[in-house]
Amino acid sequence: MAFDSALYPLPGFAFQVSLTGDANEVAYFKSVSGLKYETETVPVVAGGSNNTTFNLVGATKWANLVFKRGFARGSSLLAMRKQWLDGPKTRIAQGSIVQLDSQLQRVGAWTFTRGWPVKWEVTDFDASKSEMSIETLEIAHDGLTWGG
């Protein structure tokens, strides 16, 4: 029987990120979360049917994407957030999170559209711990698609 790599799960630690839409401009992160969306249900009571409600399809909500990495001097994420705050509030045309296989080959990408940096933060400073400072950038967007 031939080995079919499509039947095996992909590693969660192998990914690349582009926040500018330029696939050649790759950013590296410790973690990316928020690759999810859900469609709301709208409960409706029908006339004459008092013992139940019927669920209609509502709006689709996109979760914010959350990017985390070690904080360093000259943070490009902090600069991106500041540029957005100080500028005309334009949105990122698109960005992508590229899924890689265990040989670090591209197998597909999640692409978001019309994103904007809604939140930036750095971890709390605590002299009793010996942890690395982590910065977090959160991006709201208008849609997420998977392309192989």
Disulfide bonds with the S-S distance in Angstrom:
none
